Amino acid sequence: MQDVRGFLERLFSAAVAAAQPERVLADFLPEPPTGRTLVLGAGKAASAMARVVDATWPQDMSGLVVTRYGQGMDCGRIEVVEAAHPVPDLAGQQAARRMLDLCRDLNADDLVLALISGGGSALLSLPGGDIELAEKQELNRQLLECGASITEINTLRKHISAIKGGRLAAACHPAKVVSLLISDVPGDDPQVIASGPTLPDPSTAAQARAIIDRYQLTVADSIRQFLLSEQAETPGPADPRFEGDELQLVAAPQISLQAAAAQARSEAVPALILSDCIEGEAREIGKAFAAIARQAKFHNQPIAPPCVILSGGETTVSIKGNGKGGPNTEFNLAMALALAGESGITALACDTDGIDGSEDNAGCIIDETSLARARERGLDPAGYLENNDAWTFFDAIGDLVVTGPTHTNVNDLRAIYVAAPNDPE
Amino acid sequence: MQDVRGFLERLFSAAVAAAQPERVLADFLPEPPTGRTLVLGAGKAASAMARVVDATWPQDMSGLVVTRYGQGMDCGRIEVVEAAHPVPDLAGQQAARRMLDLCRDLNADDLVLALISGGGSALLSLPGGDIELAEKQELNRQLLECGASITEINTLRKHISAIKGGRLAAACHPAKVVSLLISDVPGDDPQVIASGPTLPDPSTAAQARAIIDRYQLTVADSIRQFLLSEQAETPGPADPRFEGDELQLVAAPQISLQAAAAQARSEAVPALILSDCIEGEAREIGKAFAAIARQAKFHNQPIAPPCVILSGGETTVSIKGNGKGGPNTEFNLAMALALAGESGITALACDTDGIDGSEDNAGCIIDETSLARARERGLDPAGYLENNDAWTFFDAIGDLVVTGPTHTNVNDLRAIYVAAPNDPE
């Protein structure tokens, strides 16, 4: 293959396109109600989703959605608010409070369209009880750094919130709530996406308390007290206020992986999907994927080259250094180190939301030349990994993938191309 | 399938059998020399290999091999010494010194059969220069606990040794050395197996020093001084003393994985080999493999159930707690936690040498009932993982796999069975 990088970027584009609301959302919209329509939403895809609803909804409606700073778009009849992610801020808190106000006097013949996507958990943040935003922010910061899974993070978030874990839908009662979901969580469990503001929550306050213990988090007294109060329990699956509600999965990691695989096959490259829900410490998972790529190269297993090995999910980074970078750059730097310049292996690792962690890049690409090019510049690849500084590393060698925000989020895409033995590069 | 555990144990047995010297070694023996034959060897398979040579070699010969305590067997004309593993002791040091003495006055028409297998690095230990055994032991202990790869561990060991990294073969010069190797290292690189006492070493003293820095190891002054001396450099690929030497790979992880796959297929279960060289932190790799097993169950990828997903290699454990257990039990406990009782997934993780880390077990088996059975006994699975106490966990629920020493070593075998949707268990 002449241009492996271009090929891998086309796979990433296909994966992102399959998750983009303007391509997929309209087919999932329900029949209009006899009463009013209220659109509520939160997440990295909220404004892209709201645009589709505004453009296609045949009746009067109003609404409020919250998305990440810099990602708002004009959504006509639906107000768009921007707020902070991944650490919540006052703007998200105000939006959450306004949403609860908006659904206060809904009737049984009204319809709520809930547009829920990844990132909605931080964006739609309203601490319960006497918990201060700063206290919740501090807990959030620790959660993102301690290596907890997204499921654990969300379990804890739900139980210290006044809006998550089904509380928003409960507040909409007796109106019917139709949740339209873009999944960024393993298994596509609806109640986990954006901490499930409109879905019943099977988790308990006791489980939330256990997560604090497991990761030895330092939490404010207000949080400890709230988690021991009755308010901490979320409405569960048996709660009658969810009766008649509906949900639709609009986009998901597996759907995007299939789109990337189809793109590869359309270019005559066999594709193997390993998993849509890879979790774990990015640098360790990078070593395992290097071993799988070697196996393809040397033993034609689990798939013979030329081939592309695809996976989704979301790895995590336990931060120990003070550098810049997200899980995709960290994964790929670890993989490059494990491959040690092995020829014929090229890998893209990008977040489908267009932002890997907190920098400006979706991810990066490595190939057999990455380490050598870095060392020519006097850079020590292992040192950059050690300092959690993979962004700086890939920025220096010009191998970041920068797309800007994609206005959707179905987690990471890893695409590893293994060349055939005689494939010129 | 009625008995998934029995099935997985048969796969493990097939993998071990394919690496057992009495089954495979005789075919690799060279023609006898016109001069004398000297057999030298070190590793977990040394005594099993020496037995085969003693039983089949048609000429006079003598020899000395060193293996792990409790694993020595009567090898007739070849003396067997037992020594400590994974931390070297005086017995291994004395055996190493005797070996160097034995090859001192060899001639050009003599033959040295070098029987090299995993574990040989610790068993054949002779510190260079003024380095005390206790100082080397302490460094070894840190190396095993810091999370360094086996390649890194061996690079450092070679450069502070008087016998590793080709030094033994150099001492045999001008005799011809035929190395018969059982590989336990990624990529089956001969100079890495048992720290390559009979193979040229491309690594340098500078690389060894960098590993000390990378993992912030505390080393004795004698080690620092030796690593800065000329003696620290090992004989490299251009050294003329290696001319005429030969090597044969007798057993390797990939060969054993193929045997396990053949056993599965003979029982009508499709098998997929992911990699023969998985490395990384055991608990993180466990999460990734759980995600791959889920993908098979829910999306028929990378292989449709019923199926078994096989992999080799050697994961590592960065010890933080004070419990008991090796990488296989730790891998499987992490995988069980990530699977959270998911039905229809059963996994064996065992070391082919029969000893997972330092306890009495080869590994363990998990299934959908493992966590529930543990919790019924009041055990907290996550707590056992946190404390690096997976051996105690699996011992308590009766799910250890205990084979005793197998007298060979081609690293770990992970075999994950995913049941078909209607497969009764």
Interface residues (C-beta under 8 A of the other chain):
Chain A: P186 G187 R214 Q254 L272 I273 L274 S275 D276 C277 I278 E279 G280 E281 E284 I285 K287 A288 A291 I292 R294 Q295 F298 H299 Q301 P302 I303 G313 A338 A382 E386
Chain B: P186 G187 R214 Q254 L272 I273 L274 S275 D276 C277 I278 E279 G280 E281 E284 I285 G286 K287 A288 A291 I292 R294 Q295 F298 H299 Q301 P302 I303 G313 A338 A382 E386
